[in-house]
Each structure stands twice: as structure tokens, then as C-alpha cells.
């Protein structure tokens, strides 16, 4: 059995045909304003829940952005340190390549120079060190 709904213009309340008489008696005693305020309270609770959800999401988004920003900064510092190491190593590699590509005479002179820096001498060679500091 389908229930038909009528709108009572006096109180603006939707009622069923089956309970029309009971509702009419209650509608005379109950104020339709009470029903409206109850609906607004329910709606208000829904909106509060929605605002809380939006606030939680916004807080999470801000936290995520700050967290990601700090991670990016730390990774950038690591990258800068590694780039510095790369540039130092490239200079060392260039020096080694220059030494490798020296002619035989230049290579011999380079080896002698490095040997003297390490304290090696030719036979009969003397090294004089100026201790006066001039």
C-alpha cells in the first residue's frame, strides 16, 4: 500500500494519510518552530563535522608541506656536498691525466721532483736548508 503525502498549509508539516488525524491533534499543540530548530541543530552538527574534517585535512596538508620542505633542504645540502666532492675529484683526475700525458723528459723531471719532496736524493747530492727563516 502506497502512502500519499499531503502538505498542511497551516503548519507546513508533511504527514501520511494513515496518521493524519493523530498528527493534526499533535500539530495544534506542537509548534512547527520546534521542528525547524531541531532540523537546524542537526544541520549545524553536520556542518561542524564538515568544518572539523576540513580543518584536520588542512592541518595534515600543512604538516606534509613543512615535512617535505625540510627533507628537500637536507637532500639539497647532501647534493651540494657531493657536487663539491665531484669537483675536487675532477681536479685530481685532470692532474693525473696531465701527468700521464707528459713526454718522457717531463715525466722524468716530475718523478725526480716528487722524490725530492719525499726526501730522496741523487748519489752525492746535498740539500741545504735555510734555518734562519729568510
C-alpha positions as CSV (number, residue, x, y, z in Angstrom):
1,X,0.0,0.0,0.0
2,X,1.5,3.3,-1.1
3,X,1.4,6.2,1.4
4,X,0.3,9.5,0.0
5,X,1.7,12.7,1.5
6,X,-0.2,15.9,2.0
7,X,1.2,19.3,2.9
8,X,-0.8,21.1,5.5
9,X,-0.6,24.7,4.8
10,X,-1.3,25.9,8.3
11,X,1.7,24.3,9.9
12,X,3.7,23.3,6.8
13,X,4.2,19.7,8.0
14,X,4.3,16.7,5.7
15,X,2.2,13.9,7.0
16,X,0.9,10.5,5.9
17,X,-2.7,9.7,5.2
18,X,-2.6,6.9,7.7
19,X,-1.7,9.1,10.7
20,X,-3.2,12.4,9.5
21,X,-5.7,12.7,12.4
22,X,-3.0,12.0,15.1
23,X,-0.6,14.4,13.6
24,X,-3.3,17.1,13.3
25,X,-4.0,16.8,17.0
26,X,-0.3,17.0,17.8
27,X,0.3,19.8,15.3
28,X,-2.2,22.0,17.1
29,X,-0.3,21.5,20.3
30,X,3.3,21.4,19.0
31,X,4.8,24.3,17.4
32,X,6.4,23.9,13.9
33,X,9.2,26.2,15.1
34,X,10.4,23.3,17.3
35,X,10.7,21.1,14.3
36,X,12.6,23.7,12.4
37,X,15.0,24.3,15.2
38,X,15.6,20.6,15.5
39,X,16.4,20.4,11.8
40,X,18.8,23.4,12.1
41,X,20.5,21.7,15.0
42,X,21.0,18.5,13.0
43,X,22.3,20.6,10.1
44,X,24.6,22.6,12.4
45,X,26.1,19.4,13.7
46,X,26.7,18.2,10.2
47,X,28.4,21.5,9.3
48,X,30.5,21.4,12.4
49,X,31.7,17.9,11.5
50,X,32.4,19.1,8.0
51,X,34.4,22.1,9.3
52,X,36.4,19.8,11.6
53,X,37.2,17.4,8.7
54,X,38.3,20.3,6.6
55,X,40.4,21.7,9.5
56,X,42.1,18.3,10.0
57,X,42.8,17.9,6.3
58,X,44.3,21.5,6.2
59,X,46.5,20.7,9.2
60,X,47.7,17.5,7.6
61,X,48.4,19.3,4.3
62,X,50.5,22.0,6.1
63,X,52.3,19.3,8.1
64,X,53.1,17.4,4.9
65,X,54.4,20.5,3.2
66,X,56.6,21.5,6.0
67,X,57.9,18.0,6.3
68,X,58.6,17.7,2.6
69,X,60.3,21.1,2.6
70,X,62.7,20.1,5.4
71,X,63.5,16.8,3.5
72,X,64.2,18.8,0.3
73,X,66.6,21.1,2.2
74,X,68.5,18.2,3.7
75,X,68.8,16.5,0.4
76,X,69.9,19.8,-1.2
77,X,72.7,20.1,1.4
78,X,73.8,16.5,0.6
79,X,73.7,17.3,-3.1
80,X,75.9,20.4,-2.6
81,X,78.4,18.3,-0.6
82,X,78.5,15.6,-3.3
83,X,79.0,18.2,-6.0
84,X,81.9,19.7,-4.1
85,X,83.5,16.2,-3.8
86,X,82.9,15.7,-7.6
87,X,84.7,19.0,-8.5
88,X,87.7,18.1,-6.2
89,X,87.9,14.6,-7.8
90,X,87.7,16.1,-11.3
91,X,90.6,18.3,-10.5
92,X,92.6,15.3,-9.2
93,X,91.7,13.4,-12.4
94,X,92.8,16.3,-14.6
95,X,96.1,16.4,-12.8
96,X,96.6,12.7,-13.2
97,X,95.7,12.9,-16.9
98,X,98.2,15.7,-17.4
99,X,100.9,13.6,-15.7
100,X,100.0,10.6,-17.7
101,X,100.3,12.6,-21.0
102,X,103.7,14.1,-20.2
103,X,106.7,13.4,-22.5
104,X,109.5,11.1,-21.3
105,X,111.7,14.0,-20.3
106,X,108.9,15.9,-18.5
107,X,107.9,12.6,-16.8
108,X,111.5,12.0,-15.6
109,X,111.6,15.6,-14.2
110,X,108.2,15.1,-12.5
111,X,109.4,11.8,-10.9
112,X,112.6,13.5,-9.6
113,X,110.6,16.4,-8.2
114,X,108.2,14.2,-6.3
115,X,111.1,12.0,-5.0
116,X,112.8,15.1,-3.6
117,X,109.6,16.2,-1.9
118,X,109.6,12.8,-0.2
119,X,113.3,13.2,0.9
120,X,115.1,11.1,-1.8
121,X,118.4,12.4,-3.3
122,X,120.8,11.5,-6.1
123,X,124.1,10.0,-5.1
124,X,126.4,12.6,-3.8
125,X,123.7,15.3,-3.8
126,X,123.5,17.6,-0.8
127,X,120.5,19.6,0.3
128,X,121.0,22.8,2.3
129,X,118.1,24.0,4.4
130,X,117.9,27.7,5.4
131,X,117.1,27.7,9.1
132,X,117.3,31.4,9.6
133,X,113.8,31.8,8.2
134,X,114.8,34.3,5.4
